[in-house]
Amino acid sequence: MKLTHIKNLKKKTLSVIVTVSLCFGFYLLYLLSTQITTTSDVFNELPILLGVGVGLIVVLMILVGAQVLVTIRRYRAGVFGSKLTVRLILVFVMVSVVPGAVMYGISVQFLAGSIESWFDVRVDSALEGGLNLGRANLENGLGELQRKADSMAVSLSYQNAATQVASIDSLRDQAAISEATLLTTRGAVVASSNSGADSFIPLAPTKSMLRQAQLQQSYAGIEENGEVGLLLRVVVPINHLEQEMQILQVTQLVPERLARDAAMVQEAYRDYQELSLSRYGLQRLYTLALTLSLGLALLCVVLMAVMFSNRLSAPLGFLAAGTRAVAQGDFSQRAPISRGDELGFLTESFSVMTGQLSEAKETAEKHEAALTQGNAYLSSILETLSAGVLTFDERLSLRAYNPSAEEILGQSLESALPSGASNADGLEAMRALIRAG
């Protein structure tokens, strides 16, 4: 009972492992089939999935190796049904491996071609052209802002501090820019103007910008600001004849749609370049995932082939052992296999036959024992009779006698039996009387 429970638990465990492996392999194939035509970042999760797949591959290889080792031992030991098991395993493996190898080759070629289609030269040129177009647009805007800043700086250089505060608003409106700020060489704000109606805090230039302006060099750049988005900034020096040098900073907000489009193009181009650099890595990664999927499927097929072959040949082994036992007179063999196919019907019929033979043997033994007992009882009665008793067969040959017959005839009747050397004297007259009736 305990052995049967262990066998059932082993079968359930193998079934669970095979089911999990097949489901995982199908999941990997599903990922490959749904993501192969896109630039999704699913391959970031593939290393984890591949690690799980390798673990399942190792477990399946151990199980398959153990099953194959048991089969080989049975084959070498000459166990009945082992040859059929080996043949069935080879047939199942050939039927699964050959189509699997063909599909694997086709899938690898399709995989490589699909990944290569991601990196079309026209797509690369289009993305690069879009990026250059957006960059050129921003650089033109930056150059225009530079000219406006130079013009404003010239106008402010002829004014004193009092008139600068009053004229900076009009100069900004005339230039149609977002913000204009007049600063000292140390970065202190002298005057500022903004296109917004609300009060604002001017965007402060960095120390490197101030240092560059102090060296009589202009600064122009495209910057990303977390609060206002993409903007253009220009910082230029203002030289006076009679007072200390000043610094003018002007900024222009990039239109929201233009900034959004530029960011999208730049992000797409960056992602494309990253994918392009990892092209061969992607091919190897996806090929490994495909190999693991098909490897899991093939190992599961081999494991199921071994299990199915053993299950198919098990009734044959029982029938062989039962036949040998019946030949030796043992009719106690019963089929431990319960299945609803033809082999199950055959083993059940064999069990019914051995049961009937066992019952017939028991009945014959009972009859033989009863006959032996009756003969012994009859012999005891004959030995105690005072009258002589002689028993003849249909050919009038003496078959049995009792001691009283020997005493009456006065001679030994041992030689008159079929096993004796000759017939005893005095029996011929008795035979003649018997013939005469």
C-alpha positions in Angstrom: 0.0 0.0 0.0 2.8 2.4 0.9 4.7 1.5 -2.3 1.6 2.2 -4.4 1.2 5.6 -2.7 4.8 6.5 -3.5 4.3 5.5 -7.1 1.2 7.7 -7.4 3.0 10.6 -5.8 5.9 10.2 -8.2 3.6 10.2 -11.2 1.8 13.3 -9.9 5.1 15.1 -9.4 6.3 14.3 -12.8 3.0 15.4 -14.3 3.2 18.8 -12.5 6.8 19.3 -13.6 6.0 18.5 -17.2 2.9 20.8 -17.1 4.8 23.7 -15.6 7.7 23.3 -18.1 5.3 23.2 -21.1 3.4 26.3 -19.9 6.6 28.2 -19.3 7.9 27.3 -22.7 4.6 28.4 -24.4 4.8 31.6 -22.4 8.3 32.3 -23.7 7.1 31.6 -27.3 4.2 33.9 -26.7 6.5 36.7 -25.6 8.7 36.2 -28.6 5.7 36.1 -31.0 4.1 39.3 -29.5 7.2 41.4 -29.1 9.3 40.4 -32.1 7.9 43.1 -34.3 8.1 45.9 -31.8 10.9 47.7 -29.9 9.4 46.9 -26.6 11.7 46.6 -23.6 10.4 43.2 -22.8 13.9 41.9 -23.3 14.8 43.6 -20.0 12.8 40.9 -18.3 14.1 38.1 -20.4 17.2 37.4 -18.3 15.1 36.5 -15.3 12.8 34.3 -17.5 15.8 32.7 -19.1 17.2 31.9 -15.6 14.0 30.2 -14.7 14.0 28.4 -18.0 17.6 27.1 -17.5 16.5 25.8 -14.0 13.6 23.9 -15.6 15.9 22.6 -18.3 18.3 21.2 -15.6 15.4 19.6 -13.7 14.0 18.0 -16.8 17.4 16.7 -17.9 17.9 15.1 -14.5 14.5 13.4 -14.7 15.0 12.3 -18.3 18.5 11.0 -17.5 17.1 9.0 -14.5 14.3 7.5 -16.6 16.6 6.6 -19.4 19.1 5.1 -17.0 16.4 2.9 -15.5 15.2 1.9 -19.0 18.8 0.9 -20.0 19.2 -1.2 -16.9 16.0 -3.0 -17.6 17.1 -3.5 -21.2 20.5 -5.0 -20.2 18.8 -7.2 -17.6 16.6 -8.6 -20.3 13.3 -7.6 -18.6 10.4 -8.6 -20.7 8.9 -5.5 -22.5 12.1 -3.4 -22.2 12.9 -3.8 -25.9 9.5 -2.6 -26.9 9.9 0.3 -24.4 13.2 1.3 -26.1 11.7 1.1 -29.6 8.7 3.3 -28.6 11.0 5.8 -27.0 13.1 6.0 -30.1 10.0 6.4 -32.3 8.6 9.2 -30.1 11.9 11.0 -30.0 12.4 10.9 -33.7 8.8 12.0 -34.4 9.3 15.0 -32.1 12.9 15.9 -32.7 13.0 16.0 -36.5 10.0 18.4 -36.9 11.2 20.4 -33.8 14.6 20.8 -35.4 13.1 22.0 -38.7 10.8 24.5 -36.9 13.7 25.7 -34.8 15.8 26.5 -37.9 12.9 28.3 -39.5 12.1 30.2 -36.3 15.7 31.3 -35.9 15.8 32.7 -39.5 12.5 34.5 -38.9 13.8 35.8 -35.6 17.0 37.2 -37.1 15.1 38.7 -40.0 12.5 40.4 -37.7 15.2 41.9 -35.5 17.0 43.2 -38.6 13.8 44.8 -39.8 13.9 47.0 -36.7 17.0 48.7 -38.0 16.0 49.9 -41.4 18.4 52.4 -43.0 15.4 54.6 -44.0 14.1 54.7 -40.4 17.6 55.6 -39.2 17.8 58.4 -41.7 14.3 59.7 -41.0 14.9 59.8 -37.3 18.3 61.5 -37.7 16.7 64.0 -40.2 13.9 64.8 -37.8 16.4 65.3 -35.0 18.6 67.6 -37.2 15.5 69.5 -38.4 14.4 70.2 -34.8 18.0 71.1 -33.8 18.3 73.5 -36.7 15.0 75.2 -35.8 16.1 75.7 -32.3 19.5 76.9 -33.4 17.9 79.4 -35.7 15.8 80.7 -32.9 18.9 80.9 -30.7 20.7 82.9 -33.3 17.8 85.2 -33.7 17.7 85.7 -29.9 21.5 86.4 -30.0 21.0 89.2 -32.5 18.2 90.7 -30.4 20.3 90.5 -27.2 23.2 92.3 -29.0 20.8 95.0 -30.2 19.4 95.5 -26.7 22.9 95.6 -25.2 23.9 98.4 -27.6 20.8 100.4 -26.7 21.4 100.0 -23.0 25.1 100.9 -23.2 24.2 104.5 -24.0 21.8 104.9 -21.0 22.4 105.4 -17.3 21.0 103.3 -14.5 17.8 105.4 -14.2 16.8 105.2 -17.8 17.7 101.5 -18.1 15.1 100.5 -15.6 12.5 102.4 -17.5 13.5 101.3 -21.0 14.1 97.6 -20.4 10.3 96.9 -20.7 10.0 98.6 -24.0 13.1 97.0 -25.4 11.8 93.5 -24.4 8.4 94.2 -26.0 10.1 95.4 -29.2 12.2 92.2 -29.3 9.2 90.0 -28.5 11.1 87.9 -26.0 10.0 86.2 -22.8 12.4 87.8 -20.3 15.2 90.3 -20.1 17.3 90.9 -17.0 20.0 93.5 -16.4 22.7 92.4 -13.9 25.9 93.6 -12.5 29.1 91.6 -13.0 28.6 89.9 -9.7 25.1 88.7 -10.6 23.0 91.3 -8.8 19.7 92.2 -10.6 19.6 95.9 -11.7 16.4 95.7 -13.7 14.2 92.9 -15.1 11.2 92.5 -17.4 8.9 89.6 -18.1 6.1 89.0 -20.6 3.9 87.6 -17.8 1.5 89.8 -15.9 2.3 88.3 -12.5 5.3 89.0 -10.4 8.2 86.7 -11.1 11.7 85.8 -9.9 14.3 86.2 -12.7 16.2 83.2 -13.8 19.7 83.6 -12.4 22.7 82.9 -14.6 25.3 80.5 -13.5 28.8 81.5 -12.3 30.3 80.2 -15.5 28.0 82.4 -17.6 28.9 85.5 -15.6 32.6 84.7 -15.9 32.2 84.2 -19.6 30.5 87.6 -20.0 33.2 89.2 -17.9 35.7 88.0 -20.4 33.7 89.8 -23.1 32.3 86.6 -24.5 28.6 85.9 -25.1 26.8 82.8 -24.0 24.0 81.2 -26.0 22.4 77.8 -25.2 19.3 75.7 -25.3 18.3 74.6 -21.8 15.8 72.3 -20.1 14.0 73.9 -17.2 11.8 71.7 -15.0 9.3 74.5 -14.3 8.9 76.2 -17.7 10.2 73.6 -20.1 12.6 74.1 -23.0 14.0 77.6 -23.3 16.7 79.6 -25.1 19.1 81.7 -23.1 21.6 84.4 -24.2 24.0 86.3 -21.9 25.9 89.2 -23.4 28.2 91.9 -21.8 27.2 95.6 -21.9 30.2 98.0 -22.0 29.9 101.6 -20.8 32.3 104.5 -21.4 31.9 106.0 -17.9 30.5 103.3 -15.7 31.1 99.7 -14.7 30.4 96.9 -17.2 27.0 95.3 -17.0 25.5 91.9 -18.1 22.3 91.4 -20.1 20.4 88.1 -20.0 17.5 87.4 -22.3 15.5 84.2 -22.5 12.9 82.9 -24.9 10.5 80.0 -24.2 10.3 77.4 -26.9 6.7 76.8 -28.0 5.2 73.9 -26.1 4.4 71.8 -29.2 7.8 72.3 -30.7 9.5 71.4 -27.4 7.3 68.3 -27.1 8.0 67.2 -30.7 11.7 67.8 -30.3 11.8 65.7 -27.1 9.8 62.9 -28.7 12.2 62.8 -31.7 15.2 62.9 -29.5 13.9 60.2 -27.2 13.0 58.0 -30.2 16.4 58.5 -31.8 18.2 57.7 -28.5 16.1 54.5 -28.0 16.8 53.5 -31.7 20.5 54.0 -31.2 20.5 51.9 -28.1 18.7 49.2 -29.9 21.0 49.4 -32.8 24.0 49.1 -30.5 22.4 46.0 -28.8 21.3 44.4 -32.1 23.5 41.3 -31.9 22.8 41.0 -28.2 19.1 41.0 -28.9 19.5 38.4 -31.5 21.5 36.1 -29.1 19.0 36.8 -26.3 15.9 36.0 -28.3 17.6 33.0 -29.9 18.5 31.7 -26.5 14.8 32.2 -25.4 13.6 30.3 -28.5 16.2 27.6 -27.8 15.0 27.3 -24.2 11.4 27.1 -25.3 11.9 24.4 -27.8 14.4 22.6 -25.4 11.7 22.5 -22.7 9.2 21.2 -25.2 11.5 18.5 -26.5 12.6 17.4 -23.0 9.0 17.2 -21.9 8.2 15.1 -25.0 11.1 12.8 -24.3 10.0 12.5 -20.6 6.4 11.8 -21.6 7.6 9.3 -24.2 9.6 7.4 -21.5 6.6 7.5 -19.1 4.1 6.5 -21.8 6.4 3.7 -23.1 6.9 2.3 -19.6 3.1 2.5 -19.0 2.5 0.7 -22.3 4.9 -2.1 -21.7 4.0 -2.6 -18.0 1.0 -4.9 -18.9 3.2 -7.0 -21.2 5.7 -7.6 -18.4 2.9 -8.6 -16.1 1.5 -11.0 -18.7 5.0 -12.6 -19.2 5.5 -13.0 -15.5 2.0 -14.4 -15.1 2.5 -16.9 -18.0 5.7 -18.2 -16.4 3.9 -18.5 -13.1 1.0 -20.4 -14.6 3.5 -22.8 -16.3 5.0 -23.5 -12.9 1.5 -24.2 -11.4 1.1 -20.8 -9.7 -2.4 -19.5 -10.5 -2.3 -16.6 -7.9 -1.2 -13.9 -10.3 -3.5 -10.9 -10.5 -3.2 -7.7 -12.6 -2.3 -4.7 -10.5 -2.9 -2.4 -13.6 -6.3 -0.8 -14.0 -6.8 0.9 -17.4 -9.6 1.2 -19.9 -7.8 0.4 -23.1 -7.3 -3.0 -24.9 -4.2 -3.8 -22.8 -6.2 -3.3 -19.7 -8.9 -5.6 -21.1 -6.2 -8.2 -21.9 -4.6 -8.1 -18.4 -8.1 -8.2 -16.8 -9.0 -11.3 -18.9 -5.7 -12.9 -17.9 -6.5 -12.3 -14.3 -10.0 -13.8 -14.7 -8.4 -16.8 -16.4 -5.9 -17.4 -13.6 -8.7 -17.0 -11.1 -10.8 -19.7 -12.8 -7.7 -22.0 -13.1 -7.0 -21.5 -9.4 -10.6 -22.3 -8.5 -10.5 -25.4 -10.8 -7.2 -26.5 -9.1 -8.7 -26.1 -5.7 -11.8 -28.1 -6.7 -9.6 -30.9 -8.2 -7.5 -31.0 -5.0 -10.6 -31.3 -2.9 -11.9 -34.2 -5.0 -8.6 -35.9 -4.9 -8.5 -35.6 -1.2 -12.0 -37.0 -0.9 -11.1 -39.9 -3.2 -8.0 -40.7 -1.2 -10.0 -40.6 2.0 -12.7 -42.9 0.5 -10.1 -45.4 -0.7 -8.5 -45.5 2.7 -11.9 -46.0 4.4 -12.7 -48.9 1.9 -9.3 -50.5 2.5 -9.9 -50.5 6.3 -13.2 -52.1 5.8 -11.9 -54.8 3.5 -9.1 -55.7 5.9 -11.5 -56.3 8.7 -13.9 -58.5 6.8 -13.7 -62.3 7.5 -14.9 -63.2 4.0 -12.5 -63.1 1.1 -12.9 -60.3 -1.4 -11.4 -60.2 -4.8 -11.7 -57.4 -7.3 -11.3 -57.9 -11.1 -11.3 -55.4 -14.0 -13.1 -55.8 -17.3 -10.3 -58.1 -18.5 -10.6 -60.2 -15.4 -7.3 -59.1 -14.1 -7.0 -59.1 -10.3 -7.0 -55.5 -9.1 -7.4 -55.8 -5.3 -7.9 -58.4 -2.5 -8.1 -58.6 1.2 -6.1 -60.8 3.7 -9.1 -63.1 4.2 -9.0 -64.0 0.5 -5.4 -65.2 0.9 -6.3 -67.2 3.9 -9.2 -68.9 2.2 -7.2 -69.6 -1.0 -4.2 -70.6 1.0 -1.8 -68.7 -1.2 -0.3 -65.3 -1.7 -2.1 -63.2 -4.3 0.7 -60.5 -4.7 1.9 -62.1 -7.9 -1.6 -62.0 -9.4 -1.7 -58.2 -9.4 -0.9 -56.4 -12.7 2.5 -55.4 -11.1 3.2 -59.0 -10.2 5.4 -61.4 -12.2 2.7 -64.0 -13.0 -0.9 -64.9 -12.1 -1.5 -67.0 -9.0 -2.8 -70.5 -9.2 -6.5 -71.1 -8.5 -7.7 -67.9 -10.1 -8.4 -69.4 -13.5 -11.4 -71.4 -12.2 -12.8 -68.2 -10.6 -12.4 -66.3 -13.9 -14.2 -69.2 -15.7 -17.1 -69.0 -13.2 -17.2 -65.2 -13.8 -17.3 -65.6 -17.6 -20.1 -68.3 -17.2 -22.1 -65.8 -15.2 
